[in-house]
Amino acid sequence: MRNSRRRLLAGTAAVLTAALALTACGSSSDEAGSAKSCVDTSGDTVKLGFLNSTSGAMAISEQTVRDSLTLAAEEINADGGILGKQIKIVEEDGASDPALFAEKIGKLITSDCVAATFGGWTSASRKAMLPVVEANNGLLFYPVQYEGLEASKNIYYTGATTNQQIIPAMDFLKSKGVKTLFLAGSDYVFPRTANKIIKQYAKELGIKIVGEEYVPLDKDDWSTQVAKIVQAKPDFVFNTINGSSNVGFIKAYYEQGLSPKTSPIISVSIAEEEAPAMGKDVTGQFAAWNYFQSVKSPENDTFIKAFQDKYGKDRPTSDPMEAAYTSLYLYKAMVEKAESFDVDAINKVSDGVTFDAPEGTVTVDGDNHHIAKTGLIGQINADNQFDVVWSSDEPIEPDPFLKGYSWWNPSAE
């Protein structure tokens, strides 16, 4: 595991070094974060960048985000656009490669001159994009739940931070009487950081961690690691695996005799789109999100109908795509409140901006650029939909640095 961590840190350092090398690209300022914008909104259009993995290991998930962003753009254009300007989409494929995400967002900001970019999924991709966005004073809307411990004036986080997903999931497990927990994750920043938080909160809750295993994001063989789960016999498995690697994990899990009756799984990356793609019947397993297709509201009914009218009745909706869809509407609301596409002007007025999203009304926190979200736990049914079995009942205010949790020690191993 130590060697694996060294490889992880070395890889992350290499990605960030590559990203920093891109920050000067197209900049007309010697000072990072104050680059002169090349965005041109003098005409009747505004260019927005969509940067998602439509190839590679993450395509199974990120294509859905791309589709919901396109739907939102078409709806906004049909309703008159943003400040009367039609959205012109500039698309790039991050190809499941953090270094390529850094390169592509640099191109979108400095060559394509987009007013804002929407996308990314893994924390590795976000962390690779962050220095590029900040150095060029761009704007990124990131739509996926993540490990927290981050805030940037150039990023808006419309997925959950830790206290809106990971902590509610642990509270749910405690309410179920869970005493032992096994951690299974992909080998990169999100699962490792999330599991560091889980281990500290588990100690506070009196839950024992009986194993912790990782497999690289682009690998599908989980047989050795699942054998350790079989041996440990945990009450629950906490799954922080991302992308197509989940297929290999689920395959090994069932082939080695595990089931929801023996050691059920709670996941934070398997949603309605991924569940039927697992290759096994995952009925009875759990997931922690802030949106499920089964949420009952007029706004969600409208969203589901619009999405399925465009992409087909067999296409489900899910949390990341809903957060991406919401992000474009929040951006529209911010721009129109600021009466400007300028990043600094948007940031000045973003606090308190709301949108009646399919998940419920969401509100932007202008200080940390996250949004208030309701925590939900769902259990997969025979139709690959989620029956909500636990809810926080009201939106949870974002606390990305866990300042409100006395048990959290960021310097602990």
Sequence and secondary structure as in RCSB ss.txt:
>XXXX:A:sequence
MRNSRRRLLAGTAAVLTAALALTACGSSSDEAGSAKSCVDTSGDTVKLGFLNSTSGAMAISEQTVRDSLTLAAEE
INADGGILGKQIKIVEEDGASDPALFAEKIGKLITSDCVAATFGGWTSASRKAMLPVVEANNGLLFYPVQYEGLE
ASKNIYYTGATTNQQIIPAMDFLKSKGVKTLFLAGSDYVFPRTANKIIKQYAKELGIKIVGEEYVPLDKDDWSTQ
VAKIVQAKPDFVFNTINGSSNVGFIKAYYEQGLSPKTSPIISVSIAEEEAPAMGKDVTGQFAAWNYFQSVKSPEN
DTFIKAFQDKYGKDRPTSDPMEAAYTSLYLYKAMVEKAESFDVDAINKVSDGVTFDAPEGTVTVDGDNHHIAKTG
LIGQINADNQFDVVWSSDEPIEPDPFLKGYSWWNPSAE
>XXXX:A:secstr
 HHHHHHHHHHHHHHHHHHHHHTTTT   SSTT        SSSEEEEEEEE SSSTTHHHHHHHHHHHHHHHHH
HHHTT BTTBEEEEEEEE TT HHHHHHHHHHHHHTS  SEEEE  SHHHHHHHHHHHHHTT  EEE S      
  TTEEE S  HHHHHHHHHHHHHHTT  EEEEEEESSHHHHHHHHHHHHHHHHHT EEEEEEEE TT    HHH
HHHHHHH  SEEEEE  TTHHHHHHHHHHHTT  TTTS EEESS  TTTGGGSSS  TT EEEES  TT   HHH
HHHHHHHHHHH TT    HHHHHHHHHHHHHHHHHHHHTS  HHHHHHH TT EEEETTEEEEB TTTSBB B  
EEEEE TTS EEEEEE SS B   TT TT TT  TT  
